Structures are given as structure tokens and as C-alpha cells.
């Protein structure tokens, strides 16, 4: 699954915490730059002026609900 989101630097800690609760891998990217969404250092290295793509293979209802707060219209 993939979701396009907009994230602010002050939201990174909560985002990484939510991603870390997932039992599957979660990646976050823009252009060709991909980082582990469970890594606070990796996520902080992203350009928050860009629309980010969160990609994962799995389903967690709480994580899906959490991502909706950051959703960007396609």
C-alpha cells in the first residue's frame, strides 16, 4: 500500500512511533530518496517541503487511521 502525506518536523516523533508499532516494514520516500520510516534519524533527513510517500506491505487499522491525518489529495 502507498499513501501520499505531508509531514512537519514537529510531527516526526509521533509518526516514527506509529510506524514502529507495525510488524511489517514501512518506508517513506520522495523522488528516489527512501528511508526506513521507523528510523527517527532517517525521517528527520527528509525534505518536509515535499509530498512524501509512505509504502508498506501489510495492514494495521490504527496506522491507517493515523496516516489519514497527513493525507494529501492526489
Buried (B, 14 or more C-beta within 10 A) or exposed (E): EEBBBEBEEEBBEEBBEBBEEBEEEBBBBBEEEEBBBBBBEBBEEBEBEEEBBBBBEEEBEEBEEBBEEBEEEE
